Every structure is written in C-alpha cells, then in structure tokens.
C-alpha cells in the first residue's frame, strides 16, 4: 500500500465519504449490556475535563498480547439509507498483517429487539486510495465464506449471525498496515438501523494492531452517535478521544454540529469520563440510579489550565490528527483506559442538529 500519513487518511475519508446518519438512541446501560453480550467493548462521548482517568476491570473476550492494552474490536450502530451509508475508518499499524472479521449486521438485529433494523445491506472495504478490496452482500452465500465467518465468530466471541438472516454481510480479510474504510450500504429504497463491526481475529503475538477509528454521523436531540470498542491486554493505554463539529468547517463540511459533547461509559454503564468544549472545560455531574447505572449527566463549567490545552494539542500531534482551534466548541480529552469494553456517545450540547466526527486515537 503506497499511502503516506495513513492516520490522517482515516479522518479524511470520513470527512469526504460519510453521509449524514442518525444514530439509534440507546441508553448507556443498554449499550453496555448489548456490547457485553456481543463480545464488544463500548465507549461513549459526552463531556469532561479530566486529562487522565484509570478505571475499569477487564470484561468480555479479548485477544492479543498480555503486556499492553490495545484496541481489538470496534462497533458502530447508526441509521443507514441508500443515500446515507455508514462509514467507519480504521488504521492497521505495525509491521505485520492482521486478520479481521468485518460485519454489516441488519436482519439479525431483529432477534435483539431492534424493530427498525435494515433488512438488506452490503459491506464494502476500501483502502486508503479508495480502491474496493473486498465486499459481501450475503454472509452465507457461499459455503467457504460461511465457514470462515463462523470460525472467526467463535474465535473472537462475536455473537453468531442467524443463518435465516442471510442478508447480513460479513467477510474475513487479512490486511497489511495502512488506513481503511468500511462502508455499510443500504439497497435502493431501504433504510434502517445497522451495525458495523470490526473484530480482530489475528493470532496472539503479531506485532501489528488496530490503532485508530473514526466515524462521521448526523447528531440531534433525538439521536446520538454511538460507537463501541474493546481494549485488550493487562495494562492501561492512553487514548485521544474527540467529538468534532466546528472543526469540520475548514474541510468544507456543511451542516456541522455547533456544540458536540461526549461521554465514555464502561461495560457496567458507569461514566469513565466526558468532555464539552475542549479548551474551556466542564466537570461532569452524574446522577446514579439503583445499581450504579447513570440515568442523568450534567456539566458544570470550570477553569481549564493552559497545561491541559497543551496536552491535548500535543496528543493531536502525536496521533497525526489535525489541530483544533483554541476556544472552539469541539470536545476532546486524553484518557487512560484499562482493558475492557467501552462505549462513546456523541450528543448535541444544546437543542440542535448537525454532522459530527467521532475519533478515537491510540497514543504511544
């Protein structure tokens, strides 16, 4: 693959290719529960001033080296239409290739109580030059693909696709280091909720890794952008998480969300961290329901130090991400995540709607 600056390619592809989406509304507890059942980690974006947080007990099946945490599985749930595909960007870093299970799930979601799931869809995988390198429109169409997908599901702990839901799409690919975009496309005239999933099925000990993910979607008071991932290993790792609205303006993205905020939840539905206005700062005040689940979050303005602003700017440079403008209403934080499952929810801070870009970067 002859692509330079592959980290930047992920968010550029998301900026250029992802049409507006309306994410299915899911509560933190429902999201965390679904993720745990599906062998996924969950992460949620909303608002926070903490620069480093170290929470979370490992949950769910994880694959990878035991010495350092890393991203192994990624999922994003959103509403998809023929003119509004769901596109998830990701980076394979390191020196070796990785074997991934890619899935675009629609019909099987009916078995999880999703009544408006997309009934017909197609999965397409593009490299950083936007060359189509793999696609699938029916995971059980061939016996070879059915066997490969089923074996990868068992290895990664992914919930099994239903053989009577043959319009789900899935394939197993081995990819060299580089940047890629996974497209979930609805057939003409169809729309509904779909789940895009990336599972790492590589043998332990491989030096390459999934490093960065990005998703662009429409966000409103009626629908958040929700993305989940699993961190494997035995030690925490630092991540840069950003929810970008005003920062999309220089890239000629129209209709961007004026004031995005995000919250990160662990698999138990507990708030890990959150942020609103990256260079201004808000403390998160949570109201807990029975069992410790969060049922309400509010943000209280606080002073934020220049050191924190510099830390976030430096982290963007480390990750190869474009810099945010000081004083912008974009949201961002650096957080240390222990191995486990997380969900990130991106929401509008005020009654409004628009396009937002969610990014999760693995930091050195």
VOBA-977848 format. One record per residue (C-alpha): residue number from 1; residue in one letter; z, y, x. Coordinates in Angstrom, 2 decimals, always signed. Example, Ala and Ser with C-alpha at 12.3 -4.5 7.8 and 13.67 -1.06 7.14 Angstrom:
REM residues 2
r pos->1, code->A, zz->+7.80, yy->-4.50, xx->+12.30 .
r pos->2, code->S, zz->+7.14, yy->-1.06, xx->+13.67 .
REM end
This chain:
REM residues 364
r pos->1, code->X, zz->+0.00, yy->+0.00, xx->+0.00 .
r pos->2, code->X, zz->-1.13, yy->+3.30, xx->+1.54 .
r pos->3, code->X, zz->+1.14, yy->+5.74, xx->-0.26 .
r pos->4, code->X, zz->+3.24, yy->+8.28, xx->+1.59 .
r pos->5, code->X, zz->+6.53, yy->+9.65, xx->+0.26 .
r pos->6, code->X, zz->+6.90, yy->+6.76, xx->-2.18 .
r pos->7, code->X, zz->+10.21, yy->+8.08, xx->-3.52 .
r pos->8, code->X, zz->+8.53, yy->+11.23, xx->-4.78 .
r pos->9, code->X, zz->+5.75, yy->+9.18, xx->-6.38 .
r pos->10, code->X, zz->+8.19, yy->+7.75, xx->-8.91 .
r pos->11, code->X, zz->+9.18, yy->+11.06, xx->-10.47 .
r pos->12, code->X, zz->+5.68, yy->+12.50, xx->-10.10 .
r pos->13, code->X, zz->+4.34, yy->+9.52, xx->-12.03 .
r pos->14, code->X, zz->+6.98, yy->+10.04, xx->-14.68 .
r pos->15, code->X, zz->+6.10, yy->+13.73, xx->-14.92 .
r pos->16, code->X, zz->+2.40, yy->+13.09, xx->-15.15 .
r pos->17, code->X, zz->+2.20, yy->+9.98, xx->-17.28 .
r pos->18, code->X, zz->+5.12, yy->+9.56, xx->-19.65 .
r pos->19, code->X, zz->+4.56, yy->+10.91, xx->-23.11 .
r pos->20, code->X, zz->+7.42, yy->+12.19, xx->-25.24 .
r pos->21, code->X, zz->+9.72, yy->+9.44, xx->-26.51 .
r pos->22, code->X, zz->+12.56, yy->+9.39, xx->-28.97 .
r pos->23, code->X, zz->+15.26, yy->+7.07, xx->-27.72 .
r pos->24, code->X, zz->+17.04, yy->+4.82, xx->-30.16 .
r pos->25, code->X, zz->+20.54, yy->+6.14, xx->-30.87 .
r pos->26, code->X, zz->+23.14, yy->+3.69, xx->-29.57 .
r pos->27, code->X, zz->+26.85, yy->+4.30, xx->-29.10 .
r pos->28, code->X, zz->+28.38, yy->+3.74, xx->-25.64 .
r pos->29, code->X, zz->+30.25, yy->+0.68, xx->-26.85 .
r pos->30, code->X, zz->+27.18, yy->-0.84, xx->-28.50 .
r pos->31, code->X, zz->+25.10, yy->-0.17, xx->-25.41 .
r pos->32, code->X, zz->+27.65, yy->-1.67, xx->-23.03 .
r pos->33, code->X, zz->+28.09, yy->-4.74, xx->-25.23 .
r pos->34, code->X, zz->+24.36, yy->-5.31, xx->-25.53 .
r pos->35, code->X, zz->+23.93, yy->-4.88, xx->-21.80 .
r pos->36, code->X, zz->+26.65, yy->-7.37, xx->-21.01 .
r pos->37, code->X, zz->+25.13, yy->-9.89, xx->-23.43 .
r pos->38, code->X, zz->+21.73, yy->-9.38, xx->-21.85 .
r pos->39, code->X, zz->+22.89, yy->-9.66, xx->-18.24 .
r pos->40, code->X, zz->+22.28, yy->-5.96, xx->-17.61 .
r pos->41, code->X, zz->+24.30, yy->-3.08, xx->-16.32 .
r pos->42, code->X, zz->+24.44, yy->+0.07, xx->-18.34 .
r pos->43, code->X, zz->+24.51, yy->+3.73, xx->-17.31 .
r pos->44, code->X, zz->+24.80, yy->+6.85, xx->-19.44 .
r pos->45, code->X, zz->+24.06, yy->+10.52, xx->-18.59 .
r pos->46, code->X, zz->+26.01, yy->+13.45, xx->-20.20 .
r pos->47, code->X, zz->+28.21, yy->+15.85, xx->-18.11 .
r pos->48, code->X, zz->+30.75, yy->+16.03, xx->-15.23 .
r pos->49, code->X, zz->+31.95, yy->+17.97, xx->-12.21 .
r pos->50, code->X, zz->+33.30, yy->+15.07, xx->-10.18 .
r pos->51, code->X, zz->+31.34, yy->+14.63, xx->-6.97 .
r pos->52, code->X, zz->+32.61, yy->+11.11, xx->-6.26 .
r pos->53, code->X, zz->+34.09, yy->+8.54, xx->-8.64 .
r pos->54, code->X, zz->+35.03, yy->+4.96, xx->-7.79 .
r pos->55, code->X, zz->+35.56, yy->+2.87, xx->-10.93 .
r pos->56, code->X, zz->+34.53, yy->-0.41, xx->-12.38 .
r pos->57, code->X, zz->+35.19, yy->-4.08, xx->-11.93 .
r pos->58, code->X, zz->+32.04, yy->-6.19, xx->-11.39 .
r pos->59, code->X, zz->+30.66, yy->-7.67, xx->-14.61 .
r pos->60, code->X, zz->+27.67, yy->-9.78, xx->-15.54 .
r pos->61, code->X, zz->+25.46, yy->-11.94, xx->-13.34 .
r pos->62, code->X, zz->+24.48, yy->-10.30, xx->-10.06 .
r pos->63, code->X, zz->+22.11, yy->-11.41, xx->-7.31 .
r pos->64, code->X, zz->+21.90, yy->-10.01, xx->-3.82 .
r pos->65, code->X, zz->+23.69, yy->-9.53, xx->-0.54 .
r pos->66, code->X, zz->+27.50, yy->-9.58, xx->-0.81 .
r pos->67, code->X, zz->+28.22, yy->-6.79, xx->+1.68 .
r pos->68, code->X, zz->+26.83, yy->-3.69, xx->-0.01 .
r pos->69, code->X, zz->+26.18, yy->-2.66, xx->-3.59 .
r pos->70, code->X, zz->+22.61, yy->-2.11, xx->-4.75 .
r pos->71, code->X, zz->+20.55, yy->-1.90, xx->-7.95 .
r pos->72, code->X, zz->+19.27, yy->-5.27, xx->-9.15 .
r pos->73, code->X, zz->+18.37, yy->-4.89, xx->-12.84 .
r pos->74, code->X, zz->+17.13, yy->-1.91, xx->-14.87 .
r pos->75, code->X, zz->+16.53, yy->-1.44, xx->-18.60 .
r pos->76, code->X, zz->+15.44, yy->+1.45, xx->-20.81 .
r pos->77, code->X, zz->+15.34, yy->+1.48, xx->-24.60 .
r pos->78, code->X, zz->+13.21, yy->+4.02, xx->-26.47 .
r pos->79, code->X, zz->+10.83, yy->+4.55, xx->-29.35 .
r pos->80, code->X, zz->+7.22, yy->+3.83, xx->-28.42 .
r pos->81, code->X, zz->+3.95, yy->+4.74, xx->-30.15 .
r pos->82, code->X, zz->+0.28, yy->+4.27, xx->-29.29 .
r pos->83, code->X, zz->+0.12, yy->+7.87, xx->-28.04 .
r pos->84, code->X, zz->+3.63, yy->+7.82, xx->-26.52 .
r pos->85, code->X, zz->+4.13, yy->+4.92, xx->-24.09 .
r pos->86, code->X, zz->+7.43, yy->+4.20, xx->-22.39 .
r pos->87, code->X, zz->+7.03, yy->+4.55, xx->-18.60 .
r pos->88, code->X, zz->+9.70, yy->+3.60, xx->-16.08 .
r pos->89, code->X, zz->+9.23, yy->+4.37, xx->-12.39 .
r pos->90, code->X, zz->+10.93, yy->+2.42, xx->-9.61 .
r pos->91, code->X, zz->+10.85, yy->+2.02, xx->-5.84 .
r pos->92, code->X, zz->+10.96, yy->-1.17, xx->-3.77 .
r pos->93, code->X, zz->+12.38, yy->-0.14, xx->-0.39 .
r pos->94, code->X, zz->+12.85, yy->-2.01, xx->+2.87 .
r pos->95, code->X, zz->+10.56, yy->-4.28, xx->+4.85 .
r pos->96, code->X, zz->+10.10, yy->-7.36, xx->+2.67 .
r pos->97, code->X, zz->+8.56, yy->-8.05, xx->-0.73 .
r pos->98, code->X, zz->+10.65, yy->-8.57, xx->-3.86 .
r pos->99, code->X, zz->+10.10, yy->-10.91, xx->-6.79 .
r pos->100, code->X, zz->+10.71, yy->-9.17, xx->-10.11 .
r pos->101, code->X, zz->+10.78, yy->-10.24, xx->-13.73 .
r pos->102, code->X, zz->+9.16, yy->-7.48, xx->-15.81 .
r pos->103, code->X, zz->+9.55, yy->-7.50, xx->-19.59 .
r pos->104, code->X, zz->+8.48, yy->-5.34, xx->-22.52 .
r pos->105, code->X, zz->+10.56, yy->-6.50, xx->-25.47 .
r pos->106, code->X, zz->+9.87, yy->-5.63, xx->-29.09 .
r pos->107, code->X, zz->+9.79, yy->-8.56, xx->-31.57 .
r pos->108, code->X, zz->+12.80, yy->-10.33, xx->-30.01 .
r pos->109, code->X, zz->+14.90, yy->-7.20, xx->-30.68 .
r pos->110, code->X, zz->+14.82, yy->-8.13, xx->-34.39 .
r pos->111, code->X, zz->+17.19, yy->-11.01, xx->-33.50 .
r pos->112, code->X, zz->+19.65, yy->-8.41, xx->-32.15 .
r pos->113, code->X, zz->+19.63, yy->-6.45, xx->-35.40 .
r pos->114, code->X, zz->+17.07, yy->-3.80, xx->-34.39 .
r pos->115, code->X, zz->+15.23, yy->-3.38, xx->-37.68 .
r pos->116, code->X, zz->+12.56, yy->-0.94, xx->-36.42 .
r pos->117, code->X, zz->+11.58, yy->-2.86, xx->-33.29 .
r pos->118, code->X, zz->+7.99, yy->-2.57, xx->-32.09 .
r pos->119, code->X, zz->+6.04, yy->-5.62, xx->-33.29 .
r pos->120, code->X, zz->+3.03, yy->-5.52, xx->-30.95 .
r pos->121, code->X, zz->+3.06, yy->-4.20, xx->-27.39 .
r pos->122, code->X, zz->+1.60, yy->-4.61, xx->-23.94 .
r pos->123, code->X, zz->+3.09, yy->-4.43, xx->-20.44 .
r pos->124, code->X, zz->+1.16, yy->-2.78, xx->-17.62 .
r pos->125, code->X, zz->+2.21, yy->-2.34, xx->-13.98 .
r pos->126, code->X, zz->+0.64, yy->+0.34, xx->-11.75 .
r pos->127, code->X, zz->+1.05, yy->+1.01, xx->-8.04 .
r pos->128, code->X, zz->+1.53, yy->+4.47, xx->-6.52 .
r pos->129, code->X, zz->-2.24, yy->+5.08, xx->-6.56 .
r pos->130, code->X, zz->-2.23, yy->+4.31, xx->-10.31 .
r pos->131, code->X, zz->-4.15, yy->+1.06, xx->-9.83 .
r pos->132, code->X, zz->-3.42, yy->-1.55, xx->-12.50 .
r pos->133, code->X, zz->-1.99, yy->-4.53, xx->-10.64 .
r pos->134, code->X, zz->-0.53, yy->-6.66, xx->-13.45 .
r pos->135, code->X, zz->-0.47, yy->-6.77, xx->-17.25 .
r pos->136, code->X, zz->+0.58, yy->-9.02, xx->-20.10 .
r pos->137, code->X, zz->+0.26, yy->-8.90, xx->-23.87 .
r pos->138, code->X, zz->+2.00, yy->-12.15, xx->-24.81 .
r pos->139, code->X, zz->+4.56, yy->-13.80, xx->-22.57 .
r pos->140, code->X, zz->+3.90, yy->-17.33, xx->-23.93 .
r pos->141, code->X, zz->+0.10, yy->-17.08, xx->-23.98 .
r pos->142, code->X, zz->-0.25, yy->-19.45, xx->-21.03 .
r pos->143, code->X, zz->+1.95, yy->-22.36, xx->-20.05 .
r pos->144, code->X, zz->+2.13, yy->-21.16, xx->-16.44 .
r pos->145, code->X, zz->+3.42, yy->-17.72, xx->-17.46 .
r pos->146, code->X, zz->+5.87, yy->-19.20, xx->-19.97 .
r pos->147, code->X, zz->+7.36, yy->-21.47, xx->-17.28 .
r pos->148, code->X, zz->+7.53, yy->-18.67, xx->-14.69 .
r pos->149, code->X, zz->+9.21, yy->-16.22, xx->-17.10 .
r pos->150, code->X, zz->+11.67, yy->-18.83, xx->-18.41 .
r pos->151, code->X, zz->+12.70, yy->-19.81, xx->-14.88 .
r pos->152, code->X, zz->+13.20, yy->-16.14, xx->-13.90 .
r pos->153, code->X, zz->+15.28, yy->-15.54, xx->-17.05 .
r pos->154, code->X, zz->+17.61, yy->-18.39, xx->-16.10 .
r pos->155, code->X, zz->+17.91, yy->-17.13, xx->-12.53 .
r pos->156, code->X, zz->+18.65, yy->-13.50, xx->-13.43 .
r pos->157, code->X, zz->+20.80, yy->-14.10, xx->-16.52 .
r pos->158, code->X, zz->+18.34, yy->-12.28, xx->-18.81 .
r pos->159, code->X, zz->+18.58, yy->-13.12, xx->-22.50 .
r pos->160, code->X, zz->+15.77, yy->-15.55, xx->-23.43 .
r pos->161, code->X, zz->+12.71, yy->-14.30, xx->-25.26 .
r pos->162, code->X, zz->+12.03, yy->-16.12, xx->-28.51 .
r pos->163, code->X, zz->+9.00, yy->-18.41, xx->-28.49 .
r pos->164, code->X, zz->+8.36, yy->-17.38, xx->-32.10 .
r pos->165, code->X, zz->+8.22, yy->-13.76, xx->-30.91 .
r pos->166, code->X, zz->+5.13, yy->-14.30, xx->-28.77 .
r pos->167, code->X, zz->+4.11, yy->-10.62, xx->-28.94 .
r pos->168, code->X, zz->+6.83, yy->-9.74, xx->-26.44 .
r pos->169, code->X, zz->+5.31, yy->-9.21, xx->-22.99 .
r pos->170, code->X, zz->+6.63, yy->-10.48, xx->-19.66 .
r pos->171, code->X, zz->+5.40, yy->-11.46, xx->-16.22 .
r pos->172, code->X, zz->+6.78, yy->-12.35, xx->-12.79 .
r pos->173, code->X, zz->+5.40, yy->-10.41, xx->-9.82 .
r pos->174, code->X, zz->+6.06, yy->-10.22, xx->-6.08 .
r pos->175, code->X, zz->+5.74, yy->-6.63, xx->-4.83 .
r pos->176, code->X, zz->+5.66, yy->-5.14, xx->-1.32 .
r pos->177, code->X, zz->+7.64, yy->-1.97, xx->-0.58 .
r pos->178, code->X, zz->+6.31, yy->+1.04, xx->-2.48 .
r pos->179, code->X, zz->+6.52, yy->+3.01, xx->-5.72 .
r pos->180, code->X, zz->+5.50, yy->+1.55, xx->-9.07 .
r pos->181, code->X, zz->+5.41, yy->+2.47, xx->-12.75 .
r pos->182, code->X, zz->+6.00, yy->+0.02, xx->-15.59 .
r pos->183, code->X, zz->+4.21, yy->+1.04, xx->-18.81 .
r pos->184, code->X, zz->+5.14, yy->-0.28, xx->-22.26 .
r pos->185, code->X, zz->+2.19, yy->+0.44, xx->-24.56 .
r pos->186, code->X, zz->+2.05, yy->+0.05, xx->-28.34 .
r pos->187, code->X, zz->-1.09, yy->-1.26, xx->-30.01 .
r pos->188, code->X, zz->-3.11, yy->+1.18, xx->-32.11 .
r pos->189, code->X, zz->-1.30, yy->+2.27, xx->-35.26 .
r pos->190, code->X, zz->+2.03, yy->+0.74, xx->-34.27 .
r pos->191, code->X, zz->+5.31, yy->+2.38, xx->-33.34 .
r pos->192, code->X, zz->+8.90, yy->+1.25, xx->-32.98 .
r pos->193, code->X, zz->+11.77, yy->+0.61, xx->-30.60 .
r pos->194, code->X, zz->+11.02, yy->-1.27, xx->-27.37 .
r pos->195, code->X, zz->+12.99, yy->-2.29, xx->-24.31 .
r pos->196, code->X, zz->+11.51, yy->-2.04, xx->-20.80 .
r pos->197, code->X, zz->+13.28, yy->-4.31, xx->-18.31 .
r pos->198, code->X, zz->+13.10, yy->-4.94, xx->-14.56 .
r pos->199, code->X, zz->+15.10, yy->-7.92, xx->-13.25 .
r pos->200, code->X, zz->+15.42, yy->-8.72, xx->-9.54 .
r pos->201, code->X, zz->+14.74, yy->-12.44, xx->-9.07 .
r pos->202, code->X, zz->+14.49, yy->-12.36, xx->-5.26 .
r pos->203, code->X, zz->+16.33, yy->-14.90, xx->-3.16 .
r pos->204, code->X, zz->+19.56, yy->-13.56, xx->-1.58 .
r pos->205, code->X, zz->+19.25, yy->-12.34, xx->+1.98 .
r pos->206, code->X, zz->+15.99, yy->-10.45, xx->+1.55 .
r pos->207, code->X, zz->+16.25, yy->-7.02, xx->+3.21 .
r pos->208, code->X, zz->+14.21, yy->-5.09, xx->+0.63 .
r pos->209, code->X, zz->+15.74, yy->-3.68, xx->-2.56 .
r pos->210, code->X, zz->+15.20, yy->-1.76, xx->-5.79 .
r pos->211, code->X, zz->+16.20, yy->+1.75, xx->-4.76 .
r pos->212, code->X, zz->+15.33, yy->+4.44, xx->-7.33 .
r pos->213, code->X, zz->+14.48, yy->+4.63, xx->-11.02 .
r pos->214, code->X, zz->+13.20, yy->+7.40, xx->-13.30 .
r pos->215, code->X, zz->+12.41, yy->+7.70, xx->-17.00 .
r pos->216, code->X, zz->+10.98, yy->+10.59, xx->-18.99 .
r pos->217, code->X, zz->+11.54, yy->+10.87, xx->-22.73 .
r pos->218, code->X, zz->+11.93, yy->+13.22, xx->-25.66 .
r pos->219, code->X, zz->+15.61, yy->+14.00, xx->-26.37 .
r pos->220, code->X, zz->+17.06, yy->+15.55, xx->-29.52 .
r pos->221, code->X, zz->+20.27, yy->+15.67, xx->-31.52 .
r pos->222, code->X, zz->+19.00, yy->+12.61, xx->-33.37 .
r pos->223, code->X, zz->+18.11, yy->+10.54, xx->-30.31 .
r pos->224, code->X, zz->+19.40, yy->+10.27, xx->-26.74 .
r pos->225, code->X, zz->+17.58, yy->+8.81, xx->-23.75 .
r pos->226, code->X, zz->+19.49, yy->+5.67, xx->-22.74 .
r pos->227, code->X, zz->+18.96, yy->+3.70, xx->-19.55 .
r pos->228, code->X, zz->+20.96, yy->+0.85, xx->-18.05 .
r pos->229, code->X, zz->+21.21, yy->-0.83, xx->-14.66 .
r pos->230, code->X, zz->+23.28, yy->-3.34, xx->-12.68 .
r pos->231, code->X, zz->+24.80, yy->-2.68, xx->-9.27 .
r pos->232, code->X, zz->+25.32, yy->-5.89, xx->-7.29 .
r pos->233, code->X, zz->+27.33, yy->-6.69, xx->-4.16 .
r pos->234, code->X, zz->+31.04, yy->-6.30, xx->-3.37 .
r pos->235, code->X, zz->+31.32, yy->-2.67, xx->-2.21 .
r pos->236, code->X, zz->+30.67, yy->+0.67, xx->-3.98 .
r pos->237, code->X, zz->+27.49, yy->+2.61, xx->-3.31 .
r pos->238, code->X, zz->+26.67, yy->+6.30, xx->-3.77 .
r pos->239, code->X, zz->+24.03, yy->+7.34, xx->-6.30 .
r pos->240, code->X, zz->+22.47, yy->+10.66, xx->-7.20 .
r pos->241, code->X, zz->+22.05, yy->+10.88, xx->-10.98 .
r pos->242, code->X, zz->+20.06, yy->+13.76, xx->-12.51 .
r pos->243, code->X, zz->+19.01, yy->+14.77, xx->-16.03 .
r pos->244, code->X, zz->+16.30, yy->+17.40, xx->-15.68 .
r pos->245, code->X, zz->+14.93, yy->+19.80, xx->-18.29 .
r pos->246, code->X, zz->+14.33, yy->+23.34, xx->-16.95 .
r pos->247, code->X, zz->+13.45, yy->+21.82, xx->-13.57 .
r pos->248, code->X, zz->+10.29, yy->+20.39, xx->-15.13 .
r pos->249, code->X, zz->+8.80, yy->+23.85, xx->-15.74 .
r pos->250, code->X, zz->+7.25, yy->+24.22, xx->-12.24 .
r pos->251, code->X, zz->+5.38, yy->+20.96, xx->-12.88 .
r pos->252, code->X, zz->+3.72, yy->+22.42, xx->-15.99 .
r pos->253, code->X, zz->+5.61, yy->+20.17, xx->-18.37 .
r pos->254, code->X, zz->+5.68, yy->+21.88, xx->-21.74 .
r pos->255, code->X, zz->+8.47, yy->+21.48, xx->-24.28 .
r pos->256, code->X, zz->+11.16, yy->+20.64, xx->-21.72 .
r pos->257, code->X, zz->+14.77, yy->+20.29, xx->-22.88 .
r pos->258, code->X, zz->+16.60, yy->+23.57, xx->-22.26 .
r pos->259, code->X, zz->+20.05, yy->+22.18, xx->-21.53 .
r pos->260, code->X, zz->+20.34, yy->+18.43, xx->-20.83 .
r pos->261, code->X, zz->+23.66, yy->+16.75, xx->-20.18 .
r pos->262, code->X, zz->+24.54, yy->+13.18, xx->-19.32 .
r pos->263, code->X, zz->+27.39, yy->+10.69, xx->-19.35 .
r pos->264, code->X, zz->+27.81, yy->+7.48, xx->-17.37 .
r pos->265, code->X, zz->+29.61, yy->+4.57, xx->-19.04 .
r pos->266, code->X, zz->+30.73, yy->+1.26, xx->-17.59 .
r pos->267, code->X, zz->+30.27, yy->-2.09, xx->-19.31 .
r pos->268, code->X, zz->+33.53, yy->-1.60, xx->-21.22 .
r pos->269, code->X, zz->+32.33, yy->+1.64, xx->-22.80 .
r pos->270, code->X, zz->+34.59, yy->+3.77, xx->-20.59 .
r pos->271, code->X, zz->+33.38, yy->+7.11, xx->-19.25 .
r pos->272, code->X, zz->+32.79, yy->+6.93, xx->-15.50 .
r pos->273, code->X, zz->+31.53, yy->+10.47, xx->-15.04 .
r pos->274, code->X, zz->+29.31, yy->+13.09, xx->-16.66 .
r pos->275, code->X, zz->+27.67, yy->+16.45, xx->-15.97 .
r pos->276, code->X, zz->+26.32, yy->+19.54, xx->-17.70 .
r pos->277, code->X, zz->+24.82, yy->+22.41, xx->-15.65 .
r pos->278, code->X, zz->+24.87, yy->+21.02, xx->-12.13 .
r pos->279, code->X, zz->+25.73, yy->+24.24, xx->-10.28 .
r pos->280, code->X, zz->+28.12, yy->+25.64, xx->-12.89 .
r pos->281, code->X, zz->+30.27, yy->+22.66, xx->-13.75 .
r pos->282, code->X, zz->+32.16, yy->+21.22, xx->-16.71 .
r pos->283, code->X, zz->+35.16, yy->+18.94, xx->-16.91 .
r pos->284, code->X, zz->+34.87, yy->+16.02, xx->-19.28 .
r pos->285, code->X, zz->+37.49, yy->+15.64, xx->-22.00 .
r pos->286, code->X, zz->+37.40, yy->+12.25, xx->-23.72 .
r pos->287, code->X, zz->+39.00, yy->+11.11, xx->-26.94 .
r pos->288, code->X, zz->+39.74, yy->+7.39, xx->-26.87 .
r pos->289, code->X, zz->+39.62, yy->+5.09, xx->-29.86 .
r pos->290, code->X, zz->+41.55, yy->+1.82, xx->-30.19 .
r pos->291, code->X, zz->+40.79, yy->-0.49, xx->-27.29 .
r pos->292, code->X, zz->+39.99, yy->+2.35, xx->-24.91 .
r pos->293, code->X, zz->+36.42, yy->+2.97, xx->-26.10 .
r pos->294, code->X, zz->+35.25, yy->+6.57, xx->-26.11 .
r pos->295, code->X, zz->+34.43, yy->+7.97, xx->-29.53 .
r pos->296, code->X, zz->+34.14, yy->+11.64, xx->-28.61 .
r pos->297, code->X, zz->+33.37, yy->+13.67, xx->-25.47 .
r pos->298, code->X, zz->+33.65, yy->+17.40, xx->-24.95 .
r pos->299, code->X, zz->+33.00, yy->+19.63, xx->-21.93 .
r pos->300, code->X, zz->+35.25, yy->+22.40, xx->-20.64 .
r pos->301, code->X, zz->+33.71, yy->+24.99, xx->-18.24 .
r pos->302, code->X, zz->+35.29, yy->+25.06, xx->-14.77 .
r pos->303, code->X, zz->+34.56, yy->+26.76, xx->-11.47 .
r pos->304, code->X, zz->+32.47, yy->+24.66, xx->-9.10 .
r pos->305, code->X, zz->+32.63, yy->+25.15, xx->-5.35 .
r pos->306, code->X, zz->+29.70, yy->+26.01, xx->-3.10 .
r pos->307, code->X, zz->+30.52, yy->+22.80, xx->-1.21 .
r pos->308, code->X, zz->+29.72, yy->+20.72, xx->-4.30 .
r pos->309, code->X, zz->+26.45, yy->+22.61, xx->-4.82 .
r pos->310, code->X, zz->+25.54, yy->+21.98, xx->-1.18 .
r pos->311, code->X, zz->+26.47, yy->+18.31, xx->-1.53 .
r pos->312, code->X, zz->+24.08, yy->+17.91, xx->-4.45 .
r pos->313, code->X, zz->+21.31, yy->+19.80, xx->-2.68 .
r pos->314, code->X, zz->+21.79, yy->+17.67, xx->+0.43 .
r pos->315, code->X, zz->+21.75, yy->+14.49, xx->-1.68 .
r pos->316, code->X, zz->+18.45, yy->+15.53, xx->-3.25 .
r pos->317, code->X, zz->+17.04, yy->+15.94, xx->+0.24 .
r pos->318, code->X, zz->+18.35, yy->+12.53, xx->+1.31 .
r pos->319, code->X, zz->+16.76, yy->+10.90, xx->-1.73 .
r pos->320, code->X, zz->+13.41, yy->+12.68, xx->-1.33 .
r pos->321, code->X, zz->+13.87, yy->+14.40, xx->-4.71 .
r pos->322, code->X, zz->+12.68, yy->+17.92, xx->-5.48 .
r pos->323, code->X, zz->+15.39, yy->+20.60, xx->-5.31 .
r pos->324, code->X, zz->+16.95, yy->+22.05, xx->-8.46 .
r pos->325, code->X, zz->+17.26, yy->+25.82, xx->-8.79 .
r pos->326, code->X, zz->+20.85, yy->+27.15, xx->-8.46 .
r pos->327, code->X, zz->+22.09, yy->+28.31, xx->-11.85 .
r pos->328, code->X, zz->+19.66, yy->+26.11, xx->-13.79 .
r pos->329, code->X, zz->+20.86, yy->+24.17, xx->-16.82 .
r pos->330, code->X, zz->+19.78, yy->+20.85, xx->-15.30 .
r pos->331, code->X, zz->+22.51, yy->+18.23, xx->-14.84 .
r pos->332, code->X, zz->+23.25, yy->+16.29, xx->-11.65 .
r pos->333, code->X, zz->+26.07, yy->+14.61, xx->-9.75 .
r pos->334, code->X, zz->+26.76, yy->+12.24, xx->-6.88 .
r pos->335, code->X, zz->+28.83, yy->+9.24, xx->-7.94 .
r pos->336, code->X, zz->+30.11, yy->+6.13, xx->-6.13 .
r pos->337, code->X, zz->+29.59, yy->+3.08, xx->-8.35 .
r pos->338, code->X, zz->+31.31, yy->-0.24, xx->-7.79 .
r pos->339, code->X, zz->+29.34, yy->-3.41, xx->-8.56 .
r pos->340, code->X, zz->+28.96, yy->-3.83, xx->-12.30 .
r pos->341, code->X, zz->+26.93, yy->-2.75, xx->-15.34 .
r pos->342, code->X, zz->+26.38, yy->+0.88, xx->-16.33 .
r pos->343, code->X, zz->+24.55, yy->+2.94, xx->-18.96 .
r pos->344, code->X, zz->+23.37, yy->+6.53, xx->-18.65 .
r pos->345, code->X, zz->+22.94, yy->+8.62, xx->-21.81 .
r pos->346, code->X, zz->+20.96, yy->+11.85, xx->-21.64 .
r pos->347, code->X, zz->+21.61, yy->+14.20, xx->-24.56 .
r pos->348, code->X, zz->+20.97, yy->+17.80, xx->-25.60 .
r pos->349, code->X, zz->+23.99, yy->+20.04, xx->-24.89 .
r pos->350, code->X, zz->+23.15, yy->+22.26, xx->-27.87 .
r pos->351, code->X, zz->+21.14, yy->+21.70, xx->-31.07 .
r pos->352, code->X, zz->+17.69, yy->+21.45, xx->-29.54 .
r pos->353, code->X, zz->+14.94, yy->+19.00, xx->-28.67 .
r pos->354, code->X, zz->+12.63, yy->+18.60, xx->-25.71 .
r pos->355, code->X, zz->+11.48, yy->+16.46, xx->-22.82 .
r pos->356, code->X, zz->+13.97, yy->+15.33, xx->-20.19 .
r pos->357, code->X, zz->+13.63, yy->+13.33, xx->-16.98 .
r pos->358, code->X, zz->+16.40, yy->+10.90, xx->-16.00 .
r pos->359, code->X, zz->+16.61, yy->+9.93, xx->-12.33 .
r pos->360, code->X, zz->+18.91, yy->+7.51, xx->-10.52 .
r pos->361, code->X, zz->+18.59, yy->+7.57, xx->-6.72 .
r pos->362, code->X, zz->+20.32, yy->+5.21, xx->-4.32 .
r pos->363, code->X, zz->+21.82, yy->+7.17, xx->-1.42 .
r pos->364, code->X, zz->+22.45, yy->+6.00, xx->+2.16 .
REM end
